[in-house]
């Protein structure tokens, strides 16, 4: 269906018109055919407004929360929009100490919400670089292919792949409560 717009040949006070020309009609006959104006279209009553939709319960959702307290595998959390703390469980594959650390740092946790189930804490979120990095594990392994450098201020320890170890500092102290043994093919003092 083609719509014809006359491009401004109408008078200034004439309403805007949209027409559908007859394929076999001449220009004079087409100009005499009934026209539908924009005023005619707008004069019709508007369609009834859509009914307001009720909020649908969420089947499953992920939200962030802050941990208020923790006891074993249960925690009390503050979820935005909820009044007061909400009781939650910690997912079986999440270490409760990770959630306790997040609480101590003030970090948020990620909570899975399912209808008919208590909230489930599935992760801790870190959104800022920590001022202190605390690692706690049975074994901590740090490996470097070429070189490992530990530095703080003017002190440093450098371990290279060829076995060279360099310790640099303003003052270096070593102490032993038992035997202090230094072994080397060559020992040089000063």
C-alpha positions as CSV (number, residue, x, y, z in Angstrom):
1,X,0.0,0.0,0.0
2,X,1.7,3.2,-1.2
3,X,1.0,6.5,0.6
4,X,1.2,9.7,-1.3
5,X,2.3,12.9,0.3
6,X,2.1,16.0,-1.9
7,X,5.3,17.5,-0.6
8,X,3.8,20.9,0.4
9,X,1.6,21.8,-2.5
10,X,-1.3,22.3,-0.1
11,X,-2.2,25.7,1.3
12,X,-0.7,26.8,4.5
13,X,-4.0,26.3,6.4
14,X,-5.0,23.1,4.7
15,X,-4.6,20.0,6.9
16,X,-1.9,17.4,6.1
17,X,-3.4,14.7,3.9
18,X,-2.5,11.1,3.2
19,X,-4.1,9.4,0.2
20,X,-4.1,6.2,-1.6
21,X,-4.3,6.9,-5.4
22,X,-6.3,4.6,-7.6
23,X,-4.0,2.9,-10.1
24,X,-6.2,3.7,-13.2
25,X,-7.3,7.2,-12.1
26,X,-6.1,10.4,-13.8
27,X,-4.5,13.1,-11.7
28,X,-7.8,15.1,-11.7
29,X,-9.8,12.1,-10.5
30,X,-7.2,11.2,-7.9
31,X,-7.4,14.8,-6.5
32,X,-11.2,14.5,-6.1
33,X,-11.0,11.2,-4.2
34,X,-11.8,11.3,-0.5
35,X,-8.8,12.3,1.6
36,X,-7.9,11.2,5.1
37,X,-6.3,14.0,7.0
38,X,-4.0,13.8,10.0
39,X,-6.7,15.7,12.0
40,X,-9.1,12.8,11.1
41,X,-6.7,10.2,12.4
42,X,-6.0,12.1,15.6
43,X,-9.7,12.8,16.2
44,X,-10.3,9.1,16.8
45,X,-10.3,8.1,20.4
46,X,-7.1,6.6,21.6
47,X,-6.9,2.9,22.4
48,X,-7.7,2.0,26.0
49,X,-4.6,2.0,28.1
50,X,-3.0,-1.4,28.9
51,X,-3.9,-2.8,32.3
52,X,-1.3,-2.4,34.9
53,X,0.8,-5.6,35.3
54,X,1.4,-7.1,38.7
55,X,5.0,-7.7,39.7
56,X,5.8,-11.3,38.7
57,X,7.7,-13.3,41.3
58,X,11.2,-14.1,40.3
59,X,11.9,-17.7,39.4
60,X,15.6,-17.2,40.2
61,X,17.7,-14.1,40.6
62,X,21.2,-13.1,41.7
63,X,21.6,-10.1,44.1
64,X,24.4,-8.6,46.1
65,X,24.2,-8.3,49.9
66,X,26.3,-7.4,52.9
67,X,27.0,-10.0,55.7
68,X,25.7,-8.9,59.1
69,X,26.8,-12.0,61.0
70,X,27.9,-15.6,60.3
71,X,27.6,-18.8,62.3
72,X,28.8,-22.0,60.7
73,X,27.1,-22.4,57.3
74,X,24.4,-19.8,58.1
75,X,24.6,-16.1,57.8
76,X,22.4,-13.0,58.3
77,X,22.6,-10.7,55.4
78,X,21.4,-7.2,54.4
79,X,19.8,-7.2,51.0
80,X,18.9,-3.8,49.5
81,X,15.1,-3.4,49.4
82,X,14.5,-5.8,52.3
83,X,13.6,-4.6,55.7
84,X,16.2,-5.7,58.2
85,X,18.5,-8.7,58.0
86,X,17.6,-11.9,56.1
87,X,18.7,-15.4,57.1
88,X,20.7,-17.1,54.4
89,X,22.7,-20.3,53.9
90,X,26.2,-20.6,52.5
91,X,26.5,-22.9,49.4
92,X,28.2,-26.2,50.1
93,X,31.1,-25.4,47.7
94,X,31.8,-22.1,49.4
95,X,34.2,-22.0,52.4
96,X,32.6,-20.1,55.3
97,X,35.9,-18.5,56.1
98,X,35.9,-16.7,52.7
99,X,32.5,-15.2,53.6
100,X,33.8,-14.3,57.1
101,X,36.8,-12.6,55.5
102,X,34.4,-10.7,53.2
103,X,32.4,-9.6,56.2
104,X,35.5,-8.4,58.0
105,X,36.6,-6.4,54.9
106,X,33.1,-5.0,54.3
107,X,32.9,-6.7,50.9
108,X,29.6,-7.7,49.3
109,X,28.5,-11.3,48.7
110,X,26.6,-12.7,45.7
111,X,23.3,-14.3,46.7
112,X,21.2,-16.7,44.7
113,X,17.4,-16.2,45.3
114,X,14.9,-18.9,44.3
115,X,11.2,-18.8,45.1
116,X,10.4,-21.0,48.1
117,X,14.1,-21.4,49.1
118,X,16.2,-19.5,51.6
119,X,18.8,-17.2,50.0
120,X,22.0,-19.0,49.1
121,X,25.4,-17.2,49.3
122,X,27.4,-18.4,46.3
123,X,30.4,-16.0,46.3
124,X,32.3,-13.1,47.9
125,X,32.9,-10.0,45.8
126,X,36.0,-7.9,45.9
127,X,35.6,-4.5,44.3
128,X,38.6,-2.6,45.7
129,X,42.3,-3.3,45.9
130,X,43.0,-4.4,49.5
131,X,45.4,-2.3,51.7
132,X,46.6,-5.6,53.2
133,X,46.8,-8.9,51.4
134,X,46.4,-11.8,53.8
135,X,47.1,-15.3,52.5
136,X,46.3,-18.2,54.7
137,X,46.6,-21.8,53.4
138,X,48.4,-25.1,54.3
139,X,50.9,-24.4,51.6
140,X,51.6,-21.2,49.6
141,X,53.5,-21.7,46.4
142,X,54.9,-18.8,44.4
143,X,56.6,-19.7,41.1
144,X,58.3,-17.5,38.6
145,X,59.8,-18.7,35.3
146,X,62.6,-16.1,35.1
147,X,62.8,-14.1,38.4
148,X,60.9,-13.5,41.6
149,X,61.3,-10.1,43.3
150,X,59.9,-9.3,46.7
151,X,60.3,-5.6,47.4
152,X,59.3,-3.1,50.1
153,X,60.8,0.4,50.2
154,X,64.6,0.1,50.1
155,X,64.7,-3.7,50.9
156,X,64.4,-6.5,48.4
157,X,64.9,-10.2,47.8
158,X,65.5,-11.3,44.2
159,X,65.6,-15.0,43.2
160,X,66.7,-15.7,39.6
161,X,66.2,-18.8,37.5
162,X,70.0,-19.6,37.5
163,X,69.9,-20.0,41.3
164,X,71.3,-16.5,42.2
165,X,69.7,-15.1,45.3
166,X,70.2,-11.5,46.3
167,X,69.1,-9.9,49.5
168,X,69.4,-6.1,49.7
169,X,68.6,-3.8,52.6
170,X,69.8,-1.0,54.8
171,X,70.3,-3.4,57.7
172,X,70.0,-7.2,57.4
173,X,69.6,-9.3,60.5
174,X,69.6,-13.0,60.9
175,X,69.1,-15.0,64.1
176,X,68.7,-18.6,65.1
177,X,67.5,-20.2,68.3
178,X,69.4,-23.3,67.3
179,X,72.3,-24.0,65.0
180,X,72.9,-21.3,62.4
181,X,74.8,-22.9,59.6
182,X,76.3,-21.2,56.6
183,X,77.6,-23.5,53.9
184,X,79.4,-22.5,50.7
185,X,82.5,-23.2,48.7
186,X,83.6,-19.7,49.4
187,X,82.5,-17.4,52.2
188,X,83.5,-13.8,51.9
189,X,83.0,-11.2,54.6
190,X,83.6,-7.6,53.5
